[in-house]
Structure formats: structure tokens, C-alpha cells
Amino acid sequence: MTDFADVCLVSGRVFDGRVRTDHTAVAVRGERIVAVGDDASVLALRGPGTRVVDARGGLITPGFVDAHVHAAFAGVERLSCDLSGAGTPEETFALIREAAAAGGAGGADPDSWITGGGWSHELFPNPTRDQLDAIVVDRPIALSDAGHHTLWVNSRALELAGVTRETPQPPNGRIVVDAEGEPTGYLNETAAELVGRVIPPATDDEIAAGLLDAQQHLWSLGITGWHEAILGEYNGKADCTAAYRRAIADGRLPSRVSGALWIAPGLEEADVPALVDRFVRLRSENAAAGFATSTAKAMIDGVPHGGTAALLEPYCSHGDGSGADAGVGELHFSEAAVQAFVQQLDAAGFALHLHIMGDRGIRVALDAVEAARIANGPGPRHHVAHLSMIHPDDAIRFGPLGLTANMQALWAAPDPHVVPMIGEERMRSGYPFRTLADGGADLAMGSDWPVSPPDPWLAMHVAVNRSLPAPPDADVPNGEDPDVLDASQALTLAESVAAYTSGSSSLVLDAAGRIRVGERADIAVASRDPFTGPAEAILATRTAVTLVGGEVVFPLEP
């Protein structure tokens, strides 16, 4: 007797995780794929209880895997004062007023915080406490920017944190001050932690609720698995590990996930052995709870917009003469410490997940990985995220060193706001994806959500076109080509889809991420087949149906 399929996906076009095939249909039984072929062969497995999903010509892919995301706190932010949807300063202020009026559990308590984030540097290049004081003066406000490297706070928050004109500038950070030396309420990098450390952290219940909210949102985008990029206390945010373990234990997190244990900036070389011992213990404890944490995350440098990415050549407009590195940004660790933790964690079986945005940071990290490979031999798959500035001599080192390019492809578009910092030439030569790929680097993709939207199709559109679509109300002359980064660095659509599926899955989930018989049925069905239209139309693609472990999780049944 034939065992019937539980779900049949038909009338589509299968991208198997590496290539677009001639197959049009997939059959699922339980949590596994049991057939891939044409419609007739798959429908032969249809039984009385089989759910048949008409893909209507859409692309059928493995579920997308976000290789760099902060899902738990993206969800917490969505459930708090979420400013990411504001398109004007007035809309931003309106959302803050709405959050203040809501009161929260603290009501009018002068120590009850208004927190959230997602505000845009394009709208607020130099935000001030006065702007927030005009909304609420008797309660503290602390709002992360969209990049989550800075805080915008009001006077009450500065007061509670004890930040005054006498507060010394912290290493790897900046308290922005006015002409009289008074803090303006704009705190960059580690300076944000001066206020962050006095903000009451989200509770385990709040983080768990945020994680589940994030999961629903990611499913709506076809994302069936992800890598939580920071597990540990960071910038005033609590460690979200407990929320993951709890959600896994009670069965509410069917998505496949992994996470990276956080190496706080400033780690000294002498303290590396103790950190490795602690990480080995945490890895074992988390594995027993079903949560894979065999990766360690470090921010090697900052961001070019804040002048904190570590560069080989000076910034165009940066530096106050306060030190040798004032004009080229800063590493968040000494080079000796980077060498030590890369080599020792590699030897202990940890993959390194490295945030790097400056070309000097890239070189220091590659030198450390090279030393680890020579000392330890082949080992875990290390990956570098962001990749905004890479010297050509270093871009071709990724492949030979076995480094994966963990691309936030949505960023690979012209950014006029960074030009005053790094210049036109360095901006336009950024994100050299083609050089990395042709040099043998493995490719993966992630969003860095909530820093940027987690929609894979939008990111892949930029990876292929090297430009962002113009806003609907933009004044673009008819027939004028969009502004692009170096088009020779573009990826193909097939390379992009492969990176966001099998590339990310194999990197952070140790799973194939393929549509093949026997594989877990984590599948996304698109609203169209972008391979049949122009590259400029990729962004028109949406997720129509998502399966996780063989269950249809999006759209939900009415």
C-alpha cells in the first residue's frame, strides 16, 4: 500500500539549493521530503488527507536561513517603541509620543524607561536630548538607532546614568558634546553602554515573547532557520539564551536555530583561556538543551558611519588628535588578543563569527585566521560579516583560508551618507562580492535584523543589481539608470539564492539546506519565479507559503 503525502507542492519551479531545476513539484510526508519531480509523479502520492498547494508558477526553494540576525531583540523591539517604520522626523516623534502615552507597566513612575529603537541616521544625523525632552522630560528615554551602535537619550536618562560634562570618553566610543562640552544625548559605540547599563533589561518573559513574535515575522518572509548573532549581555540588553532554551523545550520554536557566544570588546590576551573554558561549558549546557552554540562572535571594529571602523587609510573627516588611531578608527581588541582568541577558540572547535566593516579590521582578522590554520590545521568554518571595505589583496585570501563571506547584501548599494567619512571611491568599491566568490570564498547571507529589514528577496535584489530600488515618491528622471556600486561585483541570482539557502544553512545549522528526498521539509514558495523576469523585478517577489518541518506555518489557516 502506498504511503500518501501530507503536502504536495505543485505547478512551481524547484530551486534545489544550488540550481534552478526542471522539477515542478515536491511531496512531503511528516517532516521529510519524499519526492521531487513533475506534477504527475508528485500528485500520484496524493491521498484523501493530502494538502495540495498550487505554487502558481512560483519558485520553490529551500527555506531561507538568516546567517546573521538578532531575532530575539528584533521581536522585543517590535513589541516596544519600534521606530523602524518612520519615514520622517515627524513620524518618529509621533511614535515616541505614542509610546510615552501608553505609559507601560511603570505608568508615571519617573524611573520607568521608554525604550525601543530603529530610528534613522538619515532623518537624525545628530539627534539631541532636547528633541526628546520636548516629548518627555520626567521619564528616561533611550532609543537605539537602526544600526544599534548608538543610543539617543534624553536628559533624564543621562541623569540616571551619571553622564555629565565631566565623564571621560570611553575607549572605542564617543559621548557627543556641544560647544560648551555638555553631552547632547547622542552616544556612540561603547559610550552607549554608559546608559545601557542602567536601563532595566528585558525580562525573560519579554524576550521569549519577542522571540516568538520574530519567528512569526520571519516565517512570513520564507525564513525557516537562523543564527542568533549575539548570546550574552550587550549594550544594555540581556542575554537571550534562556529564552531560546525555554522556547525549544516547550516546542514553540520549531525553526532550526543556532547562536554565537559573545566576546565582549576589550578582552585581554591573558583572559582568553578563561573565556575559552567558559564557552566550552556553555556550549555543552546549551547542546544538552537542544540549542547549538558552537560559534563565538566578536566585533573586531565599529562602523564607518560613526568613524569607528578600523581603516588602513585615514577617514576623510575624522580625528581629534587624541591618539595614534584617531584618524583611522579603532580595533575593539589588541591585535595580540585577536590572535589569541581566534587561535584558542579554533583549537577548541568554535567557529568565529566576526563583525568587521573596515579594511584594517579585515586584515587583522585574516592574519589571525591564517595563524590559526597554520597552528591547528583545518578546523571550524569561520565567517566574516558585513564586508563593507576590503583591500583587494585581502579579498582573494578568503577562499584559500576557508573563510565564508557572511553577506548583508542589502547594504551593497550606494550610500551617500558615508561619503563624507570615507570618500566616494572607497564607498563605491565596497562589498566586493564577485571578487570574494571568484576567489573561492563560500557565500552565506543574513540580514542583521533589526539593523536592516530581514526580507531575503530585497537583499538578493541588491546583490544582483548593486542598487536599492527608488522610493515610490522619488523624483527620478525617466530613463535614467539607478545609481549603482561597481556592477562588476554583482552576484548572479542563482548565487544569491544559493547563499541564502544552502550556503547559510550549511554554515550556521550544519544542515544541507537542499530540496532533496530525505531532507527536512523546510521550504519556501515564492509568489513568482524571478528567474523568468528582468533583474530589476527581483524585488517584486514575495513569499507565498512557508513550511517548517513539513508543517505549513505561513500563511496560517483562517
C-alpha positions as CSV (number, residue, x, y, z in Angstrom):
1,M,0.0,0.0,0.0
2,T,1.3,3.5,-1.0
3,D,2.0,5.9,1.9
4,F,0.3,9.1,0.9
5,A,2.0,12.5,1.2
6,D,0.8,15.0,3.7
7,V,1.6,18.0,1.5
8,C,2.1,18.3,-2.3
9,L,3.5,21.4,-3.7
10,V,2.8,21.6,-7.5
11,S,2.9,23.8,-10.5
12,G,6.1,25.6,-9.5
13,R,9.7,25.6,-10.4
14,V,12.2,24.0,-8.0
15,F,15.5,25.7,-7.0
16,D,17.2,22.8,-5.1
17,G,19.5,25.0,-3.0
18,R,22.2,25.3,-5.7
19,V,20.5,25.4,-9.1
20,R,17.1,26.0,-10.7
21,T,16.0,22.6,-11.9
22,D,13.3,21.4,-14.3
23,H,11.3,19.9,-11.5
24,T,7.9,21.5,-10.7
25,A,6.7,19.7,-7.6
26,V,7.6,18.4,-4.2
27,A,5.9,15.9,-1.9
28,V,6.2,16.0,1.9
29,R,5.4,13.3,4.5
30,G,5.8,14.1,8.1
31,E,8.8,16.4,8.4
32,R,10.7,15.0,5.4
33,I,10.7,15.5,1.6
34,V,9.7,12.2,0.0
35,A,9.5,13.1,-3.7
36,V,10.8,15.8,-6.1
37,G,9.7,15.7,-9.7
38,D,7.0,16.7,-12.1
39,D,3.4,17.4,-11.1
40,A,2.1,14.0,-12.1
41,S,4.7,12.0,-10.2
42,V,4.1,14.0,-7.0
43,L,0.3,14.0,-7.3
44,A,0.5,10.2,-7.5
45,L,1.2,10.4,-3.8
46,R,-2.0,12.4,-3.1
47,G,-4.4,10.8,-0.7
48,P,-7.7,11.7,1.0
49,G,-6.0,13.9,3.6
50,T,-3.2,15.4,1.4
51,R,-3.0,19.2,1.3
52,V,-2.2,20.3,-2.3
53,V,-0.6,23.7,-2.6
54,D,-0.7,25.3,-6.1
55,A,2.6,27.3,-6.4
56,R,1.1,29.1,-9.5
57,G,4.4,29.2,-11.3
58,G,6.3,30.5,-8.3
59,L,9.8,29.4,-7.3
60,I,10.0,26.6,-4.8
61,T,13.2,26.9,-2.7
62,P,14.6,25.5,0.5
63,G,13.6,27.7,3.4
64,F,15.8,30.7,3.7
65,V,18.3,30.8,6.6
66,D,19.4,34.1,8.0
67,A,23.1,33.7,9.0
68,H,23.3,36.9,11.0
69,V,20.2,38.2,12.8
70,H,19.3,39.4,16.3
71,A,15.8,37.8,16.2
72,A,15.0,37.9,20.0
73,F,15.6,41.6,20.4
74,A,14.2,42.5,17.0
75,G,11.0,40.9,18.3
76,V,11.3,42.8,21.7
77,E,11.7,46.0,19.7
78,R,8.7,45.2,17.5
79,L,6.7,44.9,20.7
80,S,8.0,48.2,22.3
81,C,8.7,51.6,20.7
82,D,9.5,50.5,17.2
83,L,10.7,53.4,15.1
84,S,11.8,51.4,12.0
85,G,8.8,52.3,10.0
86,A,9.1,56.1,10.4
87,G,9.8,57.9,7.2
88,T,10.1,61.4,8.5
89,P,11.2,63.1,11.8
90,E,7.5,63.9,12.5
91,E,6.5,60.3,12.2
92,T,9.4,59.3,14.5
93,F,8.3,61.9,17.2
94,A,4.7,60.7,16.9
95,L,5.7,57.1,17.6
96,I,7.7,58.2,20.7
97,R,4.8,60.3,21.9
98,E,2.5,57.2,21.4
99,A,4.9,55.1,23.5
100,A,5.1,57.7,26.2
101,A,1.3,58.0,26.3
102,A,1.0,54.2,26.6
103,G,2.8,54.5,29.9
104,G,3.6,50.9,30.2
105,A,3.7,48.9,33.4
106,G,5.6,51.8,35.1
107,G,2.9,54.4,34.5
108,A,4.0,57.8,35.6
109,D,6.9,56.5,37.7
110,P,9.8,58.9,36.9
111,D,12.2,55.9,36.8
112,S,10.1,53.9,34.2
113,W,12.0,53.8,30.9
114,I,10.8,54.4,27.4
115,T,12.9,52.1,25.3
116,G,13.0,50.9,21.7
117,G,14.8,51.7,18.5
118,G,15.1,51.7,14.8
119,W,15.5,55.5,14.2
120,S,17.3,56.6,11.0
121,H,20.5,58.5,10.8
122,E,19.3,59.9,7.5
123,L,16.5,61.6,9.4
124,F,18.6,62.4,12.5
125,P,22.3,62.7,11.7
126,N,22.9,64.4,15.1
127,P,20.0,63.7,17.4
128,T,19.8,65.6,20.7
129,R,18.4,65.2,24.2
130,D,16.5,68.4,23.7
131,Q,14.3,66.8,21.0
132,L,13.4,64.0,23.4
133,D,13.0,66.4,26.4
134,A,10.3,68.2,24.3
135,I,8.3,65.0,24.4
136,V,9.0,63.6,27.9
137,V,11.2,65.3,30.4
138,D,10.4,63.4,33.6
139,R,11.0,59.8,32.4
140,P,14.1,58.4,30.9
141,I,14.1,57.7,27.1
142,A,16.8,55.5,25.4
143,L,16.4,54.6,21.7
144,S,18.8,52.6,19.6
145,D,19.5,53.7,16.1
146,A,18.7,51.3,13.2
147,G,22.3,50.1,13.3
148,H,22.2,49.5,17.1
149,H,25.6,51.0,17.5
150,T,24.4,54.3,19.1
151,L,21.8,55.5,21.6
152,W,19.7,58.6,21.6
153,V,18.7,59.6,25.1
154,N,17.0,62.4,26.9
155,S,18.3,64.4,29.9
156,R,16.6,62.2,32.5
157,A,18.5,59.2,31.1
158,L,21.8,61.0,31.2
159,E,21.0,62.0,34.8
160,L,20.2,58.4,35.9
161,A,23.4,57.2,34.2
162,G,25.5,59.9,35.8
163,V,26.8,61.1,32.4
164,T,27.9,64.7,32.6
165,R,30.5,67.0,31.0
166,E,33.0,65.5,33.4
167,T,32.5,61.9,32.2
168,P,35.7,60.8,30.4
169,Q,35.3,59.5,26.9
170,P,35.3,55.7,26.9
171,P,37.6,53.6,24.8
172,N,36.1,52.6,21.4
173,G,33.2,55.0,21.9
174,R,32.2,58.6,21.9
175,I,29.9,60.9,24.0
176,V,28.9,63.6,21.6
177,V,29.1,67.0,23.3
178,D,28.0,70.5,22.3
179,A,30.2,73.6,22.0
180,E,30.0,74.1,25.8
181,G,31.1,70.5,26.4
182,E,27.7,69.3,27.6
183,P,26.5,65.8,26.4
184,T,24.0,66.2,23.6
185,G,22.2,62.9,24.2
186,Y,23.9,61.1,21.3
187,L,26.1,58.2,22.5
188,N,28.3,56.2,20.0
189,E,29.5,52.6,20.4
190,T,30.8,51.8,23.9
191,A,29.5,55.2,25.1
192,A,26.0,53.8,24.7
193,E,26.8,51.3,27.4
194,L,27.2,54.1,30.0
195,V,23.4,54.5,29.8
196,G,22.7,50.9,28.7
197,R,24.0,49.5,32.0
198,V,21.3,51.4,34.0
199,I,18.4,50.5,31.7
200,P,16.3,47.7,33.3
201,P,17.0,44.7,31.0
202,A,14.1,43.0,29.3
203,T,12.7,40.1,31.4
204,D,12.9,36.5,30.3
205,D,9.1,36.6,29.6
206,E,9.5,39.7,27.4
207,I,12.4,38.2,25.5
208,A,10.5,35.0,25.0
209,A,7.5,36.9,23.6
210,G,9.8,38.9,21.3
211,L,11.5,35.7,20.0
212,L,8.1,34.1,19.1
213,D,6.9,37.4,17.5
214,A,10.1,37.4,15.5
215,Q,9.6,33.8,14.4
216,Q,6.2,34.6,13.0
217,H,7.6,37.6,11.1
218,L,10.5,35.6,9.7
219,W,8.2,32.8,8.6
220,S,6.2,35.4,6.6
221,L,9.4,36.0,4.6
222,G,10.2,32.4,4.0
223,I,12.9,32.2,6.7
224,T,12.8,28.8,8.4
225,G,16.1,29.0,10.3
226,W,18.6,31.5,11.6
227,H,21.7,32.2,13.6
228,E,21.3,34.5,16.7
229,A,24.4,36.7,16.3
230,I,24.9,37.6,20.0
231,L,24.3,35.5,23.0
232,G,25.3,37.5,26.1
233,E,24.8,40.8,27.7
234,Y,25.4,43.6,25.1
235,N,24.7,47.3,25.1
236,G,22.2,47.1,28.0
237,K,20.4,44.1,26.5
238,A,20.1,40.9,28.5
239,D,21.4,37.5,27.4
240,C,18.6,35.9,25.3
241,T,20.0,32.3,25.7
242,A,17.4,31.4,28.3
243,A,14.5,32.4,26.0
244,Y,15.8,30.2,23.3
245,R,16.2,27.2,25.6
246,R,12.8,27.7,27.0
247,A,11.1,28.0,23.6
248,I,12.9,24.9,22.3
249,A,12.0,22.9,25.4
250,D,8.3,23.7,25.2
251,G,8.1,23.1,21.4
252,R,7.2,26.7,20.4
253,L,10.4,27.1,18.4
254,P,10.2,24.6,15.5
255,S,12.5,26.7,13.4
256,R,16.1,25.5,13.2
257,V,18.4,27.9,15.1
258,S,21.9,28.3,16.4
259,G,23.7,31.1,18.3
260,A,27.0,32.8,18.8
261,L,28.5,33.3,22.3
262,W,29.5,36.9,22.8
263,I,33.1,38.1,23.2
264,A,32.8,41.5,24.8
265,P,35.1,44.2,23.4
266,G,38.3,44.9,25.3
267,L,39.1,41.2,26.1
268,E,42.7,41.0,27.1
269,E,45.1,38.3,25.8
270,A,45.7,37.0,29.3
271,D,42.0,36.4,29.8
272,V,41.4,34.3,26.7
273,P,42.0,30.8,28.3
274,A,39.3,31.5,30.9
275,L,36.9,32.7,28.2
276,V,37.5,29.5,26.2
277,D,36.8,27.4,29.3
278,R,33.6,29.2,29.9
279,F,32.5,28.9,26.3
280,V,33.2,25.2,26.3
281,R,31.0,24.8,29.4
282,L,28.2,26.9,27.9
283,R,28.3,25.0,24.6
284,S,27.8,21.7,26.4
285,E,25.0,23.1,28.6
286,N,23.2,24.6,25.6
287,A,23.7,21.4,23.5
288,A,22.0,19.4,26.2
289,A,19.0,21.7,25.9
290,G,18.9,21.3,22.1
291,F,20.5,24.7,21.3
292,A,23.6,24.7,19.2
293,T,26.2,27.3,20.3
294,S,29.4,26.2,18.7
295,T,30.2,29.7,17.4
296,A,31.8,32.7,19.1
297,K,31.0,36.3,18.0
298,A,33.4,39.3,18.2
299,M,33.1,42.8,16.8
300,I,36.6,43.4,15.6
301,D,35.8,47.1,14.9
302,G,32.9,49.5,14.7
303,V,31.1,51.2,11.8
304,P,32.3,53.7,9.2
305,H,29.3,56.0,9.8
306,G,30.5,56.6,13.3
307,G,34.1,56.8,12.3
308,T,34.8,53.6,14.4
309,A,35.5,51.1,11.7
310,A,39.3,50.3,11.6
311,L,40.8,51.5,8.3
312,L,44.1,51.2,6.6
313,E,43.9,54.8,5.4
314,P,42.5,57.7,7.4
315,Y,38.9,58.9,7.3
316,C,38.2,61.9,5.1
317,S,36.8,63.8,8.1
318,H,37.6,62.2,11.4
319,G,40.1,62.5,14.2
320,D,40.7,64.9,17.0
321,G,44.4,64.4,17.6
322,S,43.7,62.4,20.8
323,G,45.7,59.3,19.8
324,A,47.6,57.4,17.1
325,D,44.4,55.8,15.8
326,A,42.3,58.9,15.9
327,G,42.1,59.2,12.1
328,V,41.8,55.6,11.2
329,G,39.2,54.3,13.6
330,E,39.9,51.7,16.3
331,L,40.1,47.9,16.8
332,H,38.0,46.7,19.7
333,F,40.8,44.4,20.8
334,S,44.5,44.5,20.6
335,E,45.9,42.5,17.7
336,A,47.6,40.1,20.2
337,A,44.2,39.5,21.8
338,V,42.6,38.8,18.4
339,Q,45.4,36.3,17.5
340,A,44.9,34.6,20.9
341,F,41.2,34.2,20.9
342,V,41.0,33.1,17.2
343,Q,43.6,30.5,17.6
344,Q,42.5,29.1,21.0
345,L,38.8,29.1,20.1
346,D,39.6,27.5,16.8
347,A,41.5,24.8,18.6
348,A,38.5,24.2,20.9
349,G,36.2,23.7,17.9
350,F,34.5,27.0,17.8
351,A,33.7,28.8,14.6
352,L,34.4,32.6,14.8
353,H,31.7,34.9,13.6
354,L,33.4,38.3,13.1
355,H,31.8,41.7,12.7
356,I,34.2,43.7,10.5
357,M,33.5,46.8,8.5
358,G,36.9,48.4,8.0
359,D,39.7,47.1,5.7
360,R,42.3,47.2,8.6
361,G,39.9,45.1,10.7
362,I,39.6,42.6,7.8
363,R,43.4,42.3,7.5
364,V,44.0,41.8,11.2
365,A,41.3,39.1,11.3
366,L,42.6,37.3,8.2
367,D,46.1,37.3,9.7
368,A,44.7,35.7,12.9
369,V,42.8,33.0,11.0
370,E,45.8,32.3,8.9
371,A,47.9,31.8,12.0
372,A,45.2,29.5,13.5
373,R,45.1,27.4,10.3
374,I,48.9,27.0,10.4
375,A,48.9,26.2,14.1
376,N,45.8,24.0,14.3
377,G,45.3,22.7,10.8
378,P,41.8,22.5,9.2
379,G,39.1,23.5,11.6
380,P,35.7,25.1,12.0
381,R,34.2,27.3,9.3
382,H,34.9,30.9,10.4
383,H,32.9,33.7,8.8
384,V,33.2,37.4,8.4
385,A,30.0,39.5,8.4
386,H,29.4,42.9,6.7
387,L,32.4,43.1,4.4
388,S,31.9,46.8,3.6
389,M,35.5,47.6,3.0
390,I,38.1,45.0,1.9
391,H,41.5,45.7,0.3
392,P,41.8,43.8,-3.0
393,D,44.8,41.9,-1.6
394,D,42.7,40.6,1.2
395,A,39.5,39.8,-0.7
396,I,41.4,37.0,-2.5
397,R,42.6,35.4,0.8
398,F,39.1,34.3,1.9
399,G,38.9,31.2,-0.3
400,P,42.4,29.8,0.5
401,L,41.8,30.4,4.2
402,G,38.4,28.6,4.1
403,L,36.6,31.8,5.3
404,T,32.9,32.2,4.5
405,A,31.6,35.6,3.4
406,N,28.5,36.2,5.6
407,M,27.0,38.9,3.4
408,Q,24.4,41.5,4.4
409,A,23.7,42.1,0.7
410,L,21.0,44.8,1.3
411,W,23.9,47.1,2.2
412,A,25.7,46.7,-1.2
413,A,24.2,49.8,-2.6
414,P,25.3,53.5,-2.9
415,D,25.3,55.2,0.5
416,P,25.8,58.9,0.2
417,H,25.7,59.4,3.9
418,V,29.1,57.6,4.4
419,V,30.9,59.5,1.6
420,P,31.9,62.4,4.0
421,M,33.6,59.8,6.2
422,I,35.4,57.5,3.7
423,G,35.1,59.3,0.3
424,E,33.4,58.4,-3.0
425,E,36.0,55.9,-4.2
426,R,36.0,53.8,-1.1
427,M,32.2,53.8,-0.8
428,R,31.8,52.6,-4.5
429,S,34.4,49.9,-4.1
430,G,32.7,48.3,-1.1
431,Y,31.1,44.9,-0.8
432,P,33.3,43.1,-3.3
433,F,31.1,40.0,-3.6
434,R,32.3,38.9,-7.1
435,T,36.0,39.1,-6.1
436,L,35.2,37.0,-2.9
437,A,33.2,34.4,-4.9
438,D,35.7,34.1,-7.7
439,G,38.5,33.8,-5.2
440,G,36.8,30.6,-3.8
441,A,35.1,32.0,-0.7
442,D,31.9,30.2,0.4
443,L,28.9,32.5,0.4
444,A,26.2,32.9,3.0
445,M,23.6,35.7,3.6
446,G,22.0,37.3,6.6
447,S,20.1,40.5,7.3
448,D,21.4,41.8,10.7
449,W,17.8,42.5,11.5
450,P,16.7,44.8,13.3
451,V,19.6,46.8,11.8
452,S,18.0,46.3,8.4
453,P,14.9,44.6,7.1
454,P,15.1,40.7,7.0
455,D,13.4,40.2,3.6
456,P,15.7,37.9,1.6
457,W,14.3,38.9,-1.8
458,L,15.1,42.6,-1.1
459,A,18.6,41.6,-0.2
460,M,19.0,39.4,-3.2
461,H,17.7,42.2,-5.4
462,V,20.6,44.4,-4.2
463,A,23.1,41.6,-4.5
464,V,22.3,41.2,-8.2
465,N,21.6,44.9,-9.1
466,R,24.0,46.6,-6.8
467,S,21.4,49.3,-6.1
468,L,18.4,49.9,-3.9
469,P,15.0,50.4,-5.6
470,A,14.0,54.1,-5.7
471,P,11.2,55.0,-3.2
472,P,7.8,55.4,-4.8
473,D,7.8,59.1,-4.4
474,A,11.4,59.7,-5.6
475,D,12.0,62.2,-8.3
476,V,13.9,60.1,-10.8
477,P,14.1,61.3,-14.4
478,N,12.5,59.0,-16.9
479,G,15.1,56.6,-18.5
480,E,17.8,57.5,-16.0
481,D,19.7,54.4,-14.7
482,P,19.7,53.9,-11.0
483,D,22.9,54.7,-9.1
484,V,24.9,51.5,-8.5
485,L,28.0,50.3,-6.8
486,D,30.7,48.7,-9.0
487,A,28.4,46.5,-11.2
488,S,31.3,44.1,-11.8
489,Q,31.0,42.9,-8.2
490,A,27.4,41.7,-8.6
491,L,26.3,38.1,-7.9
492,T,24.0,36.2,-10.1
493,L,20.5,35.4,-8.9
494,A,21.4,31.7,-8.6
495,E,24.4,32.5,-6.5
496,S,22.3,34.8,-4.3
497,V,19.5,32.2,-3.7
498,A,22.1,29.5,-3.1
499,A,23.8,31.7,-0.5
500,Y,20.6,32.5,1.4
501,T,19.6,28.8,1.4
502,S,22.2,26.0,1.3
503,G,25.1,28.4,1.9
504,S,23.7,29.8,5.2
505,S,22.2,26.5,6.3
506,S,25.4,24.6,5.9
507,L,27.3,27.4,7.7
508,V,25.2,28.0,10.8
509,L,22.9,25.0,11.1
510,D,25.2,22.2,9.9
511,A,22.3,21.2,7.5
512,A,22.3,20.8,3.8
513,G,19.5,23.3,3.0
514,R,18.5,21.5,-0.1
515,I,15.3,20.2,-1.7
516,R,16.2,16.5,-2.0
517,V,14.5,13.3,-0.9
518,G,15.1,12.7,2.7
519,E,15.9,16.2,3.7
520,R,13.8,18.1,6.3
521,A,10.9,19.9,4.6
522,D,11.9,23.5,5.4
523,I,10.6,25.1,2.2
524,A,9.6,28.5,0.9
525,V,7.3,29.0,-2.1
526,A,7.6,32.4,-3.8
527,S,4.8,34.4,-5.4
528,R,6.6,34.3,-8.8
529,D,9.7,32.9,-10.5
530,P,12.2,35.7,-10.6
531,F,14.4,33.8,-13.0
532,T,11.9,34.4,-15.7
533,G,11.9,38.2,-15.5
534,P,14.3,41.1,-15.6
535,A,16.8,41.5,-12.7
536,E,15.2,44.8,-11.9
537,A,12.0,43.0,-10.9
538,I,13.5,40.6,-8.3
539,L,12.2,42.8,-5.5
540,A,8.6,42.2,-6.7
541,T,9.0,38.6,-5.4
542,R,7.2,37.8,-2.2
543,T,6.8,34.7,0.0
544,A,3.5,32.9,-0.6
545,V,3.9,29.8,1.5
546,T,6.4,28.6,4.2
547,L,6.8,25.1,5.5
548,V,8.8,24.3,8.6
549,G,9.4,20.6,9.3
550,G,6.7,19.7,6.9
551,E,4.1,22.0,8.5
552,V,2.6,25.0,6.7
553,V,3.3,27.9,9.1
554,F,2.6,30.7,6.7
555,P,0.0,31.7,5.8
556,L,-1.8,30.5,8.8
557,E,-5.2,28.7,8.3
558,P,-8.1,31.0,9.0
